[in-house]
Amino acid sequence: MRNLKHLIVILLAILIMACASNEEEEQVADHSEKRLYDDAQRYLNSRNYDQAVRRLQLLESRYPFGRYAEQAQLEIVYAHFQNYEYEAAVESAERFIRLHPQHPNVDYAYYIKGLASYTEDRGLLDDFLPTDNTQRDPGNARQSFADFAQLLSRFPDSPYAADAKARMIHLRNLLARYEINVANYHFKRGSYLAAANRGRYVVENFQQTPAVGDGLAVMIQAYLLLNMNDLADDALLVLRANFPQHPSINDDGGFNNQFSLDKADQTWLEKVSFGLYGKPPAPTFDNRAELD
């Protein structure tokens, strides 16, 4: 009986809230364009972004050709982003760009589009716990880089250009390091040609990033494992010339070979188990700590 009373109270509370909400919506529907815009600004200032989006969307639908319509669309982009609704922010930014390509503030839409993908790639705990973003899927990072590049191409003098450039540098470093991580994975799988290709990709496409040294070291190690000694020597010459302090270079100027396929290098456990156990660890190149 008591549970039934509680259920009735809850249902009544929900009904009252729904009626109040409907009544509020009916009242809002009668608001003027200026009133809706002012309400939206009040909600934005109080960081009530859900209500701000509702007011802005209602304003746009009721007054599509009004004086605040375009500004409302742009502020919807802002509200979604501030509310951590990054996909919605990207969608609303793309819509604004499509509808108003010549708008004086369209560069802001491009900027938020890139920033949304950039921020979405970060986890909730990234500011509190040490995490390695280079281990994550690089899809958002690539999209963010492309969006910022488009902003700089179209609006090089935008007030958001400097921040976009700084973020692009970070993204290039992240994407280059991701390729090194994939190369390390290929070493574990014994896919040495694939590892060499990843290292070469970093060297050719991510110049002036800290990962280039590791990219060359990956190439050297992979070519040695593939018995392509001439290519390994060429890569070592480039590594010595450009990164003389790289940890992969020994005191004699040679390469610190991390792994050999020679049977004489097998551990005794690997020998007696016919390679099932005791296999030496695969080469791993991640010299960020030494190079910092």
N, C-alpha and C positions, 0 to 999 in steps of 0.2 A: 504493500500500500504506500509506504514511504517512497519507494523507488518510483511509483507511478506519479506521485505528487511532484517529485523532482523533475521527471520527464515533462510534465505539463508546464512547470515553471520555465524550463528551458525552451520549450516550443513557443510559449507566449513571448519570451524575451526575443527569440529570433523573429517572430511575427512583428513585434513592435519595431525592431531594428529595420526590418525590411520596409515596413510602412513609412518609417521616418526617412529611409534612404530614397524611397520612391517620391515622397513629398519634396525632399530636397532637390532631386533631379528635375521635378516639374517646375520648381521655383527657379532653378538655374537655367532651365530651357527658356525662360522669359527674360533672362538678363540681356542687356545690350552688349554689343561687341566690346565696348570700352570696359564694361563691368566684368565681362569674362576675362579679358586680358589682365585687368587689375587683380582679379581673384587668382589668376595663374601666377602673377608675380608674387603675390603674398605667399602662396604655397611654395614657390621656388625659394623665397627668402627664408622660409621656415624649414626647408629641406623635406617637405612633404611632396616628394616627386610623383607619387602615384596620382594624387589629386591634381597636381600641376599638369600632368599629361592629359588627364581627363578634361580639364578646363580648356587646354590648348587644342585638343582634338575637337571638342565641341565648338569652339570658336571657329576653327577652320571649316568644319562641316556646315555651320550655319551662315558664316560670312566668308565664303571662298574667295571673294573678290574685294574684301574689305581692306582697310588700311593696315590691319595687324596680321593678316593671313600668312604672308611670307615669313614674318618674324616669328609667328607661332610655330611654323614648321621647323624653323631653325632651333627654337628653344625646346622643341620636342626631342631633337637630337641630344641637346645638352642634358635634359632631364633623364632620358634613358641611360645615358652614360653615367651620370651621377648616382643613379639608382642601381648600378652594377648590372644593368640589362644590356650587355655588350652587343649581342646579336640584334636586338631591337635598335640600338644606337646605329649600327652599321646599316641596317635596312632603311632607317629614317634618313640617314645621311645620303645614301645612294638615291633615295627618292628626291631629296632636296636638290642634289646635283643634277638629276635628270630633268626636273621641272624648272630649275632656275640656274642654268649654266653660266649666265652672265651676271648673276647677283654679286654685288660688291663684297659680300661676306661669304661667298661660296668656298673660299679657301679654308674657312673654319670647318665646313662640312668634310672636306678632304682630310683635314688634320684629325678631327674626331674619329673619322673612319679608320685611319691608321692607328690612332691611339687606342681605340677599342680592341683591335686585334692584338696590339702590343700588350695591353693590360690583361686581356683575357688569357694570355699565355702564362700569366703569373698565378700561382696558387694562393689560397687564402693565408697560408702560413709562411709564405716566402719572406715576409718582413720579420718573422720571429725565429724561424729555424733555418739552418744552412741547407740550401737545396742547390742542385745543379741543373739549371734549365737546359743545358746542352744535351741532357739525356732524354728530353721530351720530344714528342713529335714536332717537327719544325714547320708544320703547315701554317699556323698562325704567325710565326715569325716571318716566313716568306711573304705572306699576304700583307703584313704590316709594313715590311720593307718596300714592297711594290706600291702601297698606298702613299707612303711618305715620299717615294721617288716621284710619283705622279704629282704630288703637291709641289715639290721643288721644281719640277719641269714646267708646270703651268704657272706657278706663282713664286718665282725665286726671291721676290722682295716681300713676301708675306711675313707678318710679325711672328708666324709660327714656324718659319723656315729654319731658324737657328736650332730650336728644340728638335725639329724633325731630323736635321743633320746629325745631331748628337745621338739620337736614338738609332739612326741608321748605322752609325759606327758600332754601337753596341750589338745591333742585330747581325751585322756582318761577322763580328767576332764570334757570336753565338752560333751562326750557321756554319762557319768554318770549323769550329770545335766539334759540332755535331758530326761533320764528315770524318773527323779523326776518330771519334767514338765508333762510327760504323766500320772504319778500317780496322780498329782493334777487334771488333766483333768478327770480322772476316778472318783475322789471324787465328782466333779461337776455333773457327770452323775449318781452318786449313785452306781457305780460299785466298791464296796469296796474290793471284792476278787481280781479283776484285779489290783487295787491300791496296795494291799498287795504283789502281785506277782512282781510288778515293783520294789517296795522297796526291796524285798528280792533279786531280780536280781542285784541291785546295790551293796548290801552288799556282795553277793557271787562272783561277777565278776569284781567289780571295787574297790577292796581293796586299801587302801592308797590314795584314792581321797577324797577331802573335802565333797563330796556328800554322803559319807557313813553314817554320822550322820543323815542327813535328810532321808536317806533310812530306817534307823532303826525307826525314828519317824513316817514315813509313815506306816511301818508295825504295830507299836503300835496302831496308830489311827485306821487303818483299822480293826485290830483284835478286838478292843473295839467295833467298830460299828457292827462287825459280832458276838459279844458275845463270842469270843474266848479269854477269859480273861487269861487263862494259857499261851497261846502263846504271848499275849500282855505283861504279866509279864516277860516272858523270854527275850523278845526283850528289855524291859526297863532295865533289869539287864545288858545287853550287852551295851546299850546306856550309862548308868551311869558309867560303868567300863571304857569305852573307850572315851567318850565325856562328862565328868562331867559338863562342862560349856555350854552344848547345851541349846539353849533357850527353848526347849520343856520340860526341867526338871525344876520343880518348887523348891522353897526354902526347901521344905520338902522331896525332892528326888522323888516326884511323877511326874506324867505326866500331862502336861497342855493340857487337853482334849479340842480340838477346836470345837467339834460338838457332839451332842447327839441326838439320835432318840426318846428320851423320849418325850411324848406329853406335859409333864409339861414344857418343855423347848421351846415350840413354842411361837412365838410372838403373841400378840393379833390380829395383822392383818392377820397372817397366820391362826389363829383359825377361825376368822369370815369369811374368804374367803375359808375355807376348804383346805388350803394348796396351793392355787393358787398364793397368794401374801404374801410378808413379810417373806419368808423363810430365815433362817439364812444363812450367807455365808458358802460355803463348806470349808473344811479344805484346807489350802495351806501351803506347806513347801518349803521355799526358804530362808535359813538363811545365804546366802553368805555375806551379809553386816555385820551381827553380828559376823561372824566368821573370817572376814578379819582382 
